[in-house]
């Protein structure tokens, strides 16, 4: 064999557990999960047009970036879920391969002729 694959399945499962737990904990303030806002609705009609325009622009930008934040957070959460599932499947694959190798080893060992009869090496005899 030219290389070695050494999968620490316990570490993989611990990683999955931590990643899954991090998805259960909401790292984002509820304010960032809000819908569209219209804070300029309270600007008095007699306020200067420049103030109304600035408020409208700020509100529009805030709404756009909030939507982008929602999309980004959804992608991160989906990515975490996908990656956790992948790591979990790899850990299971490692375990199955290990069990299969162990079974193959014992099958080969059991199939050896005279396995229960140990011959004494002549060099050890007196």
C-alpha positions as CSV (number, residue, x, y, z in Angstrom):
1,X,0.0,0.0,0.0
2,X,1.4,3.4,-1.0
3,X,-0.5,5.5,1.5
4,X,-2.5,5.3,4.6
5,X,-6.0,6.4,5.4
6,X,-6.5,7.0,9.0
7,X,-10.0,8.2,9.8
8,X,-10.7,9.1,13.4
9,X,-14.4,8.3,13.5
10,X,-14.8,9.5,17.1
11,X,-13.4,12.9,16.1
12,X,-15.7,12.9,13.1
13,X,-18.7,12.2,15.1
14,X,-17.7,14.8,17.7
15,X,-17.3,17.4,14.9
16,X,-20.8,16.5,13.6
17,X,-22.2,16.9,17.1
18,X,-20.6,20.3,17.6
19,X,-21.7,21.5,14.1
20,X,-25.2,20.2,14.7
21,X,-25.3,21.9,18.1
22,X,-24.2,25.2,16.6
23,X,-27.1,25.1,14.2
24,X,-29.5,24.7,17.2
25,X,-28.1,27.8,18.8
26,X,-29.2,31.0,17.0
27,X,-26.1,33.1,16.5
28,X,-28.0,35.9,14.9
29,X,-30.0,38.6,16.6
30,X,-33.7,38.4,16.0
31,X,-33.5,41.9,14.5
32,X,-31.6,40.5,11.5
33,X,-34.3,38.0,10.8
34,X,-37.0,40.7,10.4
35,X,-38.9,41.5,7.3
36,X,-39.0,44.7,5.3
37,X,-39.1,47.9,7.3
38,X,-40.6,51.3,6.5
39,X,-39.2,53.6,9.2
40,X,-39.5,56.7,7.1
41,X,-43.3,56.6,7.3
42,X,-43.1,58.7,10.4
43,X,-41.1,61.5,8.8
44,X,-43.4,64.6,8.9
45,X,-44.8,65.7,5.6
46,X,-43.4,69.2,6.2
47,X,-39.8,67.8,6.5
48,X,-37.4,68.8,3.8
49,X,-37.4,66.6,0.7
50,X,-33.6,65.8,1.2
51,X,-34.4,64.3,4.6
52,X,-37.2,62.2,3.2
53,X,-35.0,61.1,0.3
54,X,-32.1,60.2,2.6
55,X,-34.5,58.2,4.9
56,X,-36.0,56.4,1.9
57,X,-32.5,55.5,0.6
58,X,-31.4,54.3,4.0
59,X,-34.5,52.2,4.4
60,X,-34.1,50.7,0.9
61,X,-30.5,49.8,1.5
62,X,-31.3,48.3,4.9
63,X,-34.0,46.2,3.4
64,X,-31.8,45.0,0.6
65,X,-28.9,44.1,3.0
66,X,-31.3,42.4,5.4
67,X,-32.6,40.2,2.6
68,X,-29.0,39.4,1.6
69,X,-28.2,38.5,5.2
70,X,-31.2,36.2,5.3
71,X,-30.1,34.4,2.1
72,X,-26.5,34.1,3.4
73,X,-27.5,32.7,6.8
74,X,-29.8,30.2,5.0
75,X,-26.9,29.1,2.8
76,X,-24.6,28.7,5.8
77,X,-27.2,26.7,7.7
78,X,-27.8,24.5,4.7
79,X,-24.0,24.1,4.2
80,X,-23.6,23.1,7.8
81,X,-26.3,20.5,7.5
82,X,-24.9,19.1,4.3
83,X,-21.3,19.0,5.6
84,X,-22.5,17.3,8.8
85,X,-24.3,14.7,6.8
86,X,-21.2,14.1,4.7
87,X,-18.9,13.7,7.7
88,X,-21.4,11.4,9.4
89,X,-21.6,9.2,6.2
90,X,-17.8,9.1,6.0
91,X,-17.4,8.0,9.6
92,X,-20.0,5.2,9.0
93,X,-18.1,4.2,5.9
94,X,-14.8,4.0,7.8
95,X,-16.5,1.9,10.5
96,X,-18.0,-0.5,8.0
97,X,-14.7,-0.8,6.2
98,X,-12.9,-1.5,9.5
99,X,-15.4,-4.2,10.4
100,X,-15.1,-5.8,7.0
101,X,-11.3,-5.8,7.2
102,X,-11.5,-7.4,10.6
103,X,-13.9,-10.1,9.4
104,X,-11.7,-10.8,6.3
105,X,-8.6,-11.1,8.5
106,X,-10.3,-13.6,10.8
107,X,-11.8,-15.5,7.9
108,X,-8.3,-15.8,6.3
109,X,-6.8,-16.8,9.6
110,X,-9.4,-19.5,10.3
111,X,-9.0,-20.9,6.8
112,X,-5.3,-21.6,7.3
113,X,-4.6,-25.4,7.3
114,X,-3.2,-26.7,10.6
115,X,-4.0,-23.4,12.3
116,X,-4.6,-25.1,15.6
117,X,-1.4,-27.2,15.4
118,X,1.6,-25.1,16.2
119,X,4.8,-26.6,14.9
120,X,7.8,-26.0,17.0
121,X,10.6,-24.4,15.1
122,X,13.4,-27.0,14.9
123,X,16.0,-24.4,16.0
124,X,14.2,-24.2,19.3
125,X,14.3,-27.9,19.9
126,X,17.2,-29.4,22.0
